[in-house]
């Protein structure tokens, strides 16, 4: 059997001193004592050593080859994403998407290519062989990655920032953008009244929750209050059930941790479900929360006109155009950062303030007045 050829690094070698604990990097560079071979010991994992090698390469860019796209990803882009996820500025799901885009699409073609050797023609030819979604996912990773190389003077321009012809979307199903009006939501509620996922529906349709947030609410997160004769359920949104994995207390962004206000019959029903259930409002029957997949299957089986995620779009549309709630109220209820310095750094409304604004809008148009079946 032919002997496997040992793979050599393009710049610098990494030798294992103690398995998983200590590595030695050997490289050539120019210093006060001339151009000679040098070494540096790194305590940590193999990944730490590879990042240190990429850092040394950038530090000695004048006497070393240009770093590869993969080395810039490992040294700068990925650690930045991991730090944002740890700080709560990025969801774990988004981080997984970046990792997936890199490993599935970007890395096989560009990981070993020096940043200064990326040519626009090669990028276009590579894009032509991908699906639209694959190309979009890969470029969303590559553009900010090579931005680091530009920022630190490794290359003068980012070739992935050029305008390319993306693969065609033809043959792909377009995303359903339909929404339900308030009267239509009443009919949907009537169809799912008493179903195991009713609470998740109410939280999304009348509270604006994301899919994962609608499954992460527990009974003790719900309180009921009366605002001038209008019942309003106040629901603390503090966790989510992502598409895969366990329950997470890290939401999509910092603003996603909020209290939503659900008025009228929907609020009363949420309070009733919270009293009936000790634990998750939308559970799996075994003491834990249900999964998004199970919810989607149930929703599809019910024959609904639009996907479950469109309930959040419906909430925003109805809140702004039917109930006439101003954007500076709707945005924090959706878990979005407000526009402008005042909204982002000074505005700190309480849950009671939200309840009063929502109650006033509901009082002006009690859209569920005829939904007696919901009592």
C-alpha positions as CSV (number, residue, x, y, z in Angstrom):
1,X,0.0,0.0,0.0
2,X,1.5,3.4,-1.0
3,X,2.6,5.5,1.9
4,X,0.3,8.5,2.5
5,X,2.0,11.8,1.8
6,X,2.3,14.0,4.9
7,X,0.3,17.2,4.5
8,X,2.3,20.3,5.1
9,X,1.0,23.7,6.1
10,X,1.4,26.6,3.6
11,X,3.0,28.7,6.3
12,X,4.3,27.5,9.6
13,X,4.0,24.0,11.1
14,X,2.1,22.9,14.3
15,X,3.6,20.1,16.4
16,X,1.8,18.5,19.3
17,X,3.8,18.6,22.5
18,X,1.2,17.2,24.8
19,X,-2.0,15.8,23.4
20,X,-4.8,18.4,23.5
21,X,-2.9,20.6,25.9
22,X,0.3,22.1,24.3
23,X,1.4,22.8,20.7
24,X,4.5,24.3,19.2
25,X,4.4,26.5,16.1
26,X,7.5,26.8,13.9
27,X,7.7,29.5,11.3
28,X,10.2,31.7,9.3
29,X,10.1,35.4,9.7
30,X,12.3,38.5,9.5
31,X,13.4,40.0,12.9
32,X,16.2,42.2,14.3
33,X,18.5,39.2,14.0
34,X,17.5,38.6,10.3
35,X,15.4,36.0,8.5
36,X,15.4,32.8,10.5
37,X,13.3,30.0,11.8
38,X,11.4,30.7,15.0
39,X,9.0,28.9,17.3
40,X,6.1,29.7,19.7
41,X,4.5,27.4,22.3
42,X,0.7,27.6,22.6
43,X,-1.1,26.1,25.6
44,X,-4.6,25.0,24.8
45,X,-6.4,23.0,22.0
46,X,-5.4,22.4,18.5
47,X,-7.9,25.0,17.4
48,X,-6.1,27.6,19.7
49,X,-2.8,26.7,18.0
50,X,-4.3,27.1,14.5
51,X,-5.7,30.5,15.4
52,X,-2.4,31.6,16.8
53,X,-0.7,30.5,13.6
54,X,-3.1,32.6,11.6
55,X,-2.4,35.6,13.9
56,X,1.4,35.1,13.4
57,X,0.9,35.0,9.7
58,X,-1.0,38.3,9.7
59,X,1.6,39.8,11.9
60,X,4.4,38.8,9.5
61,X,2.5,39.6,6.3
62,X,5.4,41.2,4.7
63,X,7.6,38.2,4.9
64,X,4.9,35.5,4.8
65,X,2.4,34.4,2.2
66,X,-1.1,36.0,2.3
67,X,-3.4,34.2,4.8
68,X,-6.0,31.9,3.3
69,X,-9.7,32.7,3.6
70,X,-10.0,29.7,6.0
71,X,-7.3,31.2,8.3
72,X,-9.1,34.5,8.4
73,X,-12.4,32.7,9.2
74,X,-10.8,30.7,12.1
75,X,-8.9,33.7,13.5
76,X,-11.4,36.5,13.3
77,X,-14.8,35.8,11.9
78,X,-15.8,32.7,13.8
79,X,-14.5,33.9,17.2
80,X,-16.5,37.2,16.7
81,X,-19.7,35.2,16.0
82,X,-19.1,33.0,19.0
83,X,-18.5,36.0,21.2
84,X,-21.8,37.7,20.0
85,X,-23.7,34.5,20.7
86,X,-22.2,34.3,24.2
87,X,-23.1,37.9,24.9
88,X,-26.7,37.4,23.7
89,X,-26.3,39.6,20.6
90,X,-26.8,36.6,18.3
91,X,-29.0,33.6,18.6
92,X,-27.6,30.1,18.7
93,X,-29.6,29.2,15.6
94,X,-28.0,32.1,13.7
95,X,-24.5,30.9,14.7
96,X,-25.4,27.4,13.5
97,X,-26.4,28.9,10.2
98,X,-23.1,30.7,9.8
99,X,-21.2,27.5,10.7
100,X,-23.3,25.5,8.3
101,X,-22.8,28.0,5.4
102,X,-19.1,27.9,6.0
103,X,-18.7,24.1,6.3
104,X,-21.1,23.1,3.6
105,X,-20.5,25.7,0.9
106,X,-17.7,28.1,1.5
107,X,-15.0,26.0,3.1
108,X,-14.6,23.3,0.4
109,X,-13.9,25.9,-2.3
110,X,-12.2,28.8,-0.5
111,X,-10.7,27.6,2.8
112,X,-7.2,27.0,1.3
113,X,-7.2,29.9,-1.1
114,X,-5.1,32.9,-0.1
115,X,-7.2,36.1,0.2
116,X,-5.1,37.8,-2.5
117,X,-5.7,35.0,-4.9
118,X,-9.5,35.1,-5.0
119,X,-10.6,36.2,-8.4
120,X,-14.0,37.5,-9.3
121,X,-14.3,35.2,-12.3
122,X,-13.6,32.2,-10.1
123,X,-16.2,33.4,-7.7
124,X,-18.8,33.7,-10.4
125,X,-18.0,30.3,-11.9
126,X,-18.3,28.8,-8.4
127,X,-21.7,30.5,-7.8
128,X,-23.0,29.1,-11.1
129,X,-22.7,25.6,-9.7
130,X,-24.7,26.2,-6.5
131,X,-28.3,26.5,-5.7
132,X,-29.7,29.9,-4.9
133,X,-30.0,29.2,-1.2
134,X,-26.6,27.6,-1.0
135,X,-25.0,30.6,-2.8
136,X,-26.8,33.1,-0.6
137,X,-25.8,31.2,2.6
138,X,-22.1,31.0,1.5
139,X,-21.8,34.6,0.5
140,X,-23.4,35.7,3.7
141,X,-20.4,34.1,5.4
142,X,-17.6,35.0,2.9
143,X,-18.4,38.7,2.6
144,X,-17.9,39.5,6.3
145,X,-15.0,37.1,6.7
146,X,-12.8,38.7,4.1
147,X,-13.8,42.1,5.4
148,X,-11.5,41.3,8.3
149,X,-8.6,40.8,5.8
150,X,-9.4,44.2,4.3
151,X,-9.7,45.8,7.7
152,X,-6.2,44.6,8.8
153,X,-4.5,45.5,5.6
154,X,-4.0,42.0,4.3
155,X,-5.7,42.8,1.0
156,X,-6.9,46.1,-0.5
157,X,-10.4,44.9,-1.5
158,X,-12.9,42.2,-0.7
159,X,-13.7,40.3,-4.0
160,X,-16.8,38.7,-2.4
161,X,-18.3,42.2,-2.2
162,X,-18.5,42.5,-6.0
163,X,-21.9,42.3,-7.6
164,X,-22.4,38.8,-8.9
165,X,-25.1,37.0,-10.9
166,X,-26.8,34.7,-8.3
167,X,-28.2,31.3,-9.3
168,X,-31.8,31.4,-10.5
169,X,-34.7,30.9,-8.0
170,X,-36.8,29.2,-10.7
171,X,-38.2,25.9,-9.7
172,X,-38.2,26.9,-6.1
173,X,-41.3,27.5,-4.1
174,X,-41.8,31.1,-3.1
175,X,-42.3,32.0,0.5
176,X,-45.9,32.3,1.6
177,X,-46.3,36.0,2.7
178,X,-50.0,35.8,3.4
179,X,-51.5,37.2,6.6
180,X,-54.9,36.9,8.5
181,X,-57.0,39.9,9.3
182,X,-58.5,40.1,12.8
183,X,-61.9,38.6,11.8
184,X,-60.1,35.7,10.0
185,X,-57.9,35.1,13.1
186,X,-61.2,34.6,15.0
187,X,-62.2,31.8,12.6
188,X,-58.7,30.2,12.9
189,X,-59.0,30.4,16.7
190,X,-62.4,28.8,16.6
191,X,-60.9,25.9,14.6
192,X,-58.1,25.3,17.1
193,X,-60.0,26.0,20.3
194,X,-59.3,23.2,22.7
195,X,-56.4,21.9,20.7
196,X,-53.1,21.1,22.5
197,X,-51.3,23.9,20.7
198,X,-54.0,26.6,21.3
199,X,-51.8,28.6,23.7
200,X,-49.0,28.8,21.1
201,X,-51.5,30.1,18.6
202,X,-52.8,32.8,20.9
203,X,-49.3,33.9,21.8
204,X,-48.3,34.3,18.1
205,X,-51.6,35.6,16.7
206,X,-52.5,38.1,19.5
207,X,-49.1,38.6,21.1
208,X,-46.7,38.6,18.2
209,X,-44.4,35.8,19.5
210,X,-41.9,34.1,17.2
211,X,-42.6,30.3,16.8
212,X,-39.9,29.3,19.3
213,X,-41.1,31.9,21.8
214,X,-44.7,30.7,21.6
215,X,-43.5,27.3,22.8
216,X,-41.3,28.6,25.6
217,X,-44.0,30.1,27.9
218,X,-44.8,28.5,31.2
219,X,-47.9,28.9,33.3
220,X,-46.2,31.2,35.9
221,X,-45.1,33.6,33.1
222,X,-48.8,34.6,32.6
223,X,-50.6,37.2,34.8
224,X,-54.0,38.8,34.2
225,X,-54.8,42.5,34.9
226,X,-57.8,44.8,34.4
227,X,-57.2,48.1,32.7
228,X,-60.3,50.2,32.7
229,X,-62.6,47.2,32.3
230,X,-60.4,45.5,29.7
231,X,-58.8,42.2,30.7
232,X,-55.1,42.1,29.6
233,X,-52.8,39.1,30.0
234,X,-49.2,40.0,30.6
235,X,-46.9,37.3,29.4
236,X,-43.1,37.3,30.2
237,X,-41.1,36.1,27.1
238,X,-37.9,34.7,28.6
239,X,-37.1,31.5,26.8
240,X,-37.5,29.8,23.4
241,X,-37.7,26.3,22.0
242,X,-35.4,26.5,18.9
243,X,-36.0,24.4,15.8
244,X,-33.5,21.8,17.2
245,X,-32.1,21.3,20.6
246,X,-33.2,22.0,24.2
247,X,-35.0,25.0,25.7
248,X,-32.9,28.1,25.6
249,X,-33.0,31.3,27.7
250,X,-31.0,33.1,25.0
251,X,-33.5,34.7,22.6
252,X,-32.8,36.1,19.1
253,X,-31.5,39.4,20.6
254,X,-31.5,41.4,23.8
255,X,-34.7,43.2,23.0
256,X,-36.5,39.8,22.6
257,X,-36.7,39.5,26.4
258,X,-39.9,41.4,27.0
259,X,-43.5,41.3,28.3
260,X,-46.3,41.1,25.8
261,X,-49.8,42.3,26.4
262,X,-52.8,40.3,25.1
263,X,-56.2,41.9,25.6
264,X,-59.8,40.7,25.5
265,X,-60.9,37.1,25.2
266,X,-57.5,35.9,24.0
267,X,-55.9,37.3,27.2
268,X,-58.6,35.7,29.4
269,X,-58.1,32.3,27.6
270,X,-54.3,32.4,28.2
271,X,-54.9,33.1,31.9
272,X,-57.3,30.2,32.0
273,X,-54.8,27.8,30.3
274,X,-52.1,29.0,32.7
275,X,-54.3,28.1,35.7
276,X,-55.1,24.7,34.2
277,X,-51.6,23.7,33.3
278,X,-48.8,23.3,35.8
279,X,-45.7,23.9,33.6
280,X,-45.5,24.5,29.9
281,X,-48.5,26.1,28.2
282,X,-47.8,24.0,25.1
283,X,-46.3,20.8,26.4
284,X,-45.4,17.4,25.0
285,X,-47.6,15.5,27.4
286,X,-44.5,14.2,29.3
287,X,-43.7,17.3,31.3
288,X,-41.6,19.0,28.7
289,X,-42.2,21.5,26.0
290,X,-43.2,20.4,22.5
291,X,-41.0,20.8,19.4
292,X,-41.4,23.1,16.5
293,X,-41.6,20.1,14.2
294,X,-44.6,18.7,16.1
295,X,-46.3,22.1,16.1
296,X,-45.8,22.5,12.3
297,X,-47.2,19.0,11.6
298,X,-50.3,19.7,13.6
299,X,-50.7,23.1,12.0
300,X,-50.4,21.6,8.5
301,X,-52.8,18.8,9.4
302,X,-55.4,21.4,10.5
303,X,-55.3,22.7,6.9
304,X,-54.5,26.3,7.6
305,X,-54.1,28.8,4.8
306,X,-50.7,30.1,5.8
307,X,-47.7,28.8,7.8
308,X,-47.7,29.2,11.6
309,X,-44.8,31.7,11.4
310,X,-47.1,34.1,9.5
311,X,-49.2,34.7,12.6
312,X,-46.4,37.0,13.8
313,X,-46.7,39.0,10.5
314,X,-50.5,39.1,11.0
315,X,-50.1,40.4,14.5
316,X,-47.8,43.3,13.4
317,X,-50.1,44.2,10.4
318,X,-53.3,44.1,12.6
319,X,-51.7,46.0,15.5
320,X,-50.5,48.8,13.2
321,X,-53.3,49.1,10.7
322,X,-56.4,47.9,12.4
323,X,-55.8,48.8,16.1
324,X,-53.8,51.9,15.1
325,X,-51.0,51.2,17.5
326,X,-48.0,53.4,16.7
327,X,-44.7,51.8,15.6
328,X,-42.9,52.8,18.8
329,X,-45.3,50.5,20.7
330,X,-45.5,47.7,18.2
331,X,-41.7,47.3,17.8
332,X,-40.9,46.6,21.5
333,X,-43.9,44.3,21.7
334,X,-42.4,42.3,18.8
335,X,-39.0,42.3,20.5
336,X,-37.4,44.7,18.1
337,X,-35.0,47.5,18.9
338,X,-36.6,50.9,18.3
339,X,-35.3,53.4,15.7
340,X,-33.3,56.3,16.9
341,X,-31.2,57.1,19.9
342,X,-34.1,57.8,22.2
343,X,-35.8,54.5,21.5
344,X,-32.6,52.5,21.9
345,X,-31.0,54.1,24.9
346,X,-33.7,56.0,26.9
347,X,-37.1,54.5,26.4
348,X,-37.9,52.1,29.2
349,X,-41.7,51.4,29.3
350,X,-43.1,49.2,32.0
351,X,-45.4,46.2,31.4
352,X,-48.3,48.2,32.8
353,X,-47.7,51.0,30.2
354,X,-47.9,48.4,27.5
355,X,-51.1,47.0,29.0
356,X,-52.7,50.5,29.0
357,X,-51.8,51.3,25.4
358,X,-53.0,47.9,24.2
359,X,-56.2,48.2,26.3
360,X,-56.9,51.6,24.8
361,X,-56.5,50.3,21.3
362,X,-58.7,47.3,22.0
363,X,-61.4,49.4,23.7
364,X,-61.6,51.5,20.5
365,X,-62.2,48.4,18.4
366,X,-63.3,45.3,20.5
367,X,-62.7,42.9,17.6
368,X,-63.7,39.8,19.5
369,X,-67.1,41.1,20.7
370,X,-68.9,38.4,18.7
371,X,-66.6,35.6,19.6
372,X,-68.9,34.3,22.4
373,X,-67.8,30.7,21.7
374,X,-64.4,31.5,23.1
375,X,-65.8,32.0,26.6
